[in-house]
Amino acid sequence: MWLQKVVILLIFVFSVQSTAKSTELIDVPVLIAEDVKLHLQRLSKQTDILTISDFSNLPQGRDLVDVILLNQALHLGKCQCRLVYFDNSVYGRNIELLKSGKYALSADTLWLSDITSHATTLRSSQAVIRNGEYDVGLYTSVNNERALKAQNKEDISRLTAISNRFWSADWQAINQLNPIKLAHIESFPNMKRLVKSEIADFTLLHFRINDDDLSFEQLTPIPNVKAVLWDSRHFAISTQFPNYQRIADALNKGLEQLHRENKITSAYLAVGINHPLTSDWKILNASDAPNYQIHSP
């Protein structure tokens, strides 16, 4: 009888330990731009970000949508994890820090081509924004009359441009437009400043939509023309981080559900990506598209 009681006790102990282990929260260090983190913190004080379904009034665009969807996907996938945010706003450095294994995720989605080029240390989630679903405007100064008159690829080839070569899809797309001069600028604030001051004619930005107004900090898109960034965006997971498989499985499960409910497409549409307002604008780099149909908004 005593042996039977010991066996029952051991089974109970192992069962409790197993249950505790499965429900134990793990800390997941996430890289995030400081301004996005501040917007997220303010938003979190006003509402539960896990329940947000209307993204049209967010204080920031695609990058804030990214981190909200990251939280929602992990929650839906039952990750049992606690996100801990660390400041970093440099895209290329994000990749290097993830490769080290010190950080698990980037709150900012990355281009698939950038993730797969580090296949031994990084793993991509399933697509958040699918290939062909990311259109951008050629943003110029509101006072740059020469740029605003451009109507086709030939006109664009007479203009100067700036971008960040570490943004691989942007760099590829802007080269496809064949500007007369293209300069690499790593800092996004500097990029905006140089275009505003007309030192450069344009850069590529996803459309900012505010009550049918496309302007953004004294910048406006060249009307009726746009480009598509021919790559997909994914969350990058460091394979060097402990529990990465558990995080990846939960993330993919949650993203699958969000896609199935069409919440991801509608979220990005609300902040200007594939927005109906620019759906009939001419795609200047359409001839560079891979062999598949562009998804309709």
C-alpha positions in Angstrom: 0.0 0.0 0.0 2.8 2.4 0.9 4.5 1.8 -2.4 1.2 2.6 -4.2 1.0 5.9 -2.3 4.6 6.8 -3.2 3.9 6.2 -6.9 0.7 8.3 -6.8 2.6 11.1 -5.0 5.4 11.0 -7.6 2.9 11.2 -10.5 1.2 14.1 -8.8 4.5 16.0 -8.3 5.6 15.4 -11.9 2.2 16.5 -13.1 2.3 19.8 -11.1 5.9 20.5 -12.3 4.8 19.9 -15.9 1.8 22.2 -15.6 3.9 24.9 -13.9 6.5 24.6 -16.6 3.9 24.9 -19.4 2.3 28.0 -17.9 5.6 29.7 -16.8 6.0 33.1 -18.5 9.2 33.6 -20.3 10.8 37.0 -20.9 11.2 37.8 -24.5 13.6 40.7 -25.3 12.4 42.7 -28.3 14.2 45.4 -30.2 12.1 48.5 -30.9 12.6 52.1 -32.1 12.4 54.5 -29.2 9.6 56.6 -30.7 7.5 53.5 -31.5 8.0 52.3 -27.9 6.8 55.7 -26.5 3.7 55.6 -28.8 3.0 52.0 -27.7 3.3 52.9 -24.0 0.9 55.8 -24.4 -1.5 53.7 -26.3 -1.4 50.9 -23.8 -2.4 53.3 -21.0 -5.5 54.3 -23.1 -6.6 50.9 -24.3 -5.9 47.2 -24.4 -3.7 46.7 -27.5 -4.7 43.1 -27.7 -8.2 44.1 -28.6 -7.5 46.9 -31.1 -9.3 46.2 -34.4 -9.5 49.8 -35.8 -6.0 51.0 -36.7 -7.1 54.2 -38.5 -6.5 56.6 -35.7 -3.0 55.4 -34.6 -0.5 58.1 -33.8 2.1 56.4 -36.1 2.1 54.2 -39.2 3.3 50.8 -40.2 5.9 50.3 -37.5 3.3 50.8 -34.7 1.0 48.4 -36.5 3.8 45.8 -36.6 4.3 45.8 -32.8 0.6 45.7 -32.0 0.1 42.7 -34.4 3.2 41.0 -32.8 1.5 41.3 -29.4 -1.8 40.1 -30.7 -0.3 37.1 -32.6 1.7 35.9 -29.6 -1.4 36.2 -27.4 -3.5 34.2 -29.9 -0.8 31.6 -30.2 -0.7 31.3 -26.4 3.0 32.0 -26.1 2.9 32.5 -22.3 5.6 35.2 -22.7 6.3 38.7 -21.5 7.7 41.1 -24.0 10.6 43.3 -22.7 11.5 46.2 -25.0 15.0 47.5 -25.8 15.7 50.6 -27.8 17.2 50.3 -31.3 16.1 52.2 -34.4 18.8 51.1 -36.9 17.5 48.5 -39.3 20.9 46.9 -40.1 21.9 46.8 -36.4 18.6 45.1 -35.6 19.8 42.1 -37.6 23.2 42.0 -36.0 21.8 42.2 -32.5 19.3 39.4 -33.3 22.1 37.2 -34.7 23.9 37.5 -31.3 21.1 35.7 -29.5 20.8 38.4 -26.8 17.5 39.5 -28.3 14.7 37.2 -29.5 12.6 39.4 -31.9 12.4 42.7 -33.7 9.2 44.7 -33.2 9.7 46.0 -36.7 9.1 43.5 -39.4 12.0 42.8 -41.7 12.3 42.0 -45.4 12.4 38.3 -46.1 15.6 38.7 -48.3 17.4 40.2 -45.3 16.3 37.4 -43.0 17.1 34.5 -45.3 20.6 35.9 -45.9 21.3 35.0 -42.3 19.6 31.6 -42.4 21.8 30.0 -39.7 21.0 32.6 -37.0 17.6 34.0 -38.0 14.2 32.4 -38.8 11.3 34.2 -40.4 7.8 34.1 -39.2 5.1 33.5 -41.8 4.5 36.6 -44.0 2.9 39.6 -42.3 2.8 41.7 -45.5 2.9 39.4 -48.5 5.0 40.0 -51.6 3.4 42.5 -53.9 1.2 44.0 -51.1 3.5 46.9 -50.1 3.1 50.0 -52.3 4.9 53.3 -51.6 4.8 56.9 -52.7 7.6 58.9 -54.2 7.6 61.6 -51.5 9.0 65.0 -52.2 8.9 68.5 -50.7 5.5 70.2 -51.0 7.5 73.1 -52.6 9.4 71.0 -55.2 7.4 71.9 -58.3 9.8 70.1 -60.7 9.4 66.8 -58.9 5.6 67.2 -58.5 5.3 67.5 -62.3 6.8 64.1 -62.9 4.4 61.8 -64.7 6.4 58.7 -65.7 9.6 56.8 -65.3 11.4 59.0 -67.8 10.6 62.1 -65.7 11.7 60.4 -62.5 15.1 59.5 -64.2 15.8 63.3 -64.1 15.4 63.5 -60.4 17.7 62.8 -57.4 16.8 60.3 -54.7 17.9 59.1 -51.3 17.2 55.9 -49.4 18.8 53.5 -47.0 20.7 50.6 -48.7 20.1 48.4 -45.7 16.4 48.6 -46.5 16.9 46.1 -49.3 13.5 46.2 -50.9 13.4 50.0 -50.8 16.9 50.2 -52.3 16.0 47.7 -55.0 12.8 49.6 -55.9 14.3 53.0 -56.0 17.1 51.7 -58.3 14.4 50.3 -60.6 13.2 53.9 -61.0 16.6 54.9 -62.3 17.0 58.3 -60.7 19.9 60.5 -62.0 21.5 60.2 -58.6 20.9 58.0 -55.6 22.5 58.6 -52.2 22.5 56.3 -49.1 21.3 57.9 -45.9 20.9 55.7 -42.9 19.0 58.1 -40.6 15.3 58.4 -41.5 15.0 61.9 -39.8 18.0 63.1 -42.0 16.3 61.6 -45.0 13.2 63.6 -44.4 15.2 66.8 -43.8 17.2 66.4 -47.0 14.0 66.0 -49.1 12.2 68.8 -47.3 15.1 71.2 -48.1 15.2 69.9 -51.7 18.8 68.7 -51.5 17.3 65.5 -52.8 14.1 65.3 -54.9 12.4 62.3 -53.4 12.5 59.2 -51.3 10.1 56.2 -51.0 7.6 56.2 -48.1 4.5 54.2 -47.5 1.5 56.4 -48.1 0.3 58.4 -45.1 -3.5 58.6 -45.2 -5.3 61.2 -43.0 -8.8 62.1 -44.1 -7.7 61.6 -47.8 -4.7 63.9 -47.1 -1.4 62.2 -48.2 1.0 64.8 -46.9 3.5 63.9 -44.2 5.6 66.5 -42.4 5.9 69.0 -45.3 6.3 66.0 -47.7 3.8 64.9 -50.3 3.8 62.1 -52.9 4.3 62.8 -56.6 0.7 62.4 -57.7 -0.7 59.5 -59.7 2.6 57.4 -59.6 3.9 54.9 -57.1 6.2 51.9 -56.7 5.8 48.5 -55.2 8.5 47.0 -52.9 8.9 43.5 -54.3 9.5 41.5 -51.2 7.5 40.3 -48.2 7.8 41.4 -44.6 8.2 39.0 -41.6 9.1 39.1 -38.0 12.6 37.8 -37.5 13.3 35.3 -34.7 16.8 34.7 -33.4 17.6 31.0 -33.5 20.3 31.7 -31.0 17.8 32.7 -28.3 16.6 30.1 -25.8 13.0 28.9 -26.4 13.0 30.4 -29.9 11.0 27.4 -31.3 8.3 28.0 -28.7 8.1 31.7 -29.6 8.1 30.9 -33.4 5.3 28.3 -33.1 3.1 30.6 -31.1 3.8 33.6 -33.4 3.0 31.7 -36.5 -0.2 30.2 -35.0 -1.4 33.7 -34.1 -0.5 35.2 -37.4 -2.3 32.5 -39.2 -5.5 33.3 -37.3 -5.1 37.1 -37.9 -4.7 36.5 -41.6 -7.7 34.1 -41.6 -9.8 36.9 -40.1 -8.4 39.5 -42.5 -7.2 41.6 -39.6 -3.6 42.0 -40.9 -4.5 43.3 -44.3 -7.1 45.7 -42.9 -4.7 47.0 -40.3 -2.0 48.0 -42.8 -4.6 49.3 -45.2 -5.8 51.7 -42.5 -2.3 53.3 -42.3 -1.9 53.7 -46.0 -0.5 50.5 -47.4 -2.4 49.3 -50.5 -5.0 52.0 -49.7 -7.9 52.4 -52.2 -7.1 56.1 -52.5 -4.0 55.3 -54.5 -5.1 51.9 -56.0 -5.3 53.3 -59.5 -2.0 55.1 -59.5 0.5 53.9 -62.0 3.1 51.5 -60.7 6.4 52.7 -62.2 8.3 49.5 -61.5 5.5 47.1 -62.5 7.8 45.5 -65.2 10.1 44.4 -62.4 7.4 42.4 -60.6 7.9 38.6 -60.0 5.6 36.3 -62.0 2.5 36.4 -59.9 -0.6 38.5 -59.5 -0.5 41.5 -57.3 -3.1 41.1 -54.5 -5.9 43.6 -54.7 -6.6 45.8 -51.7 
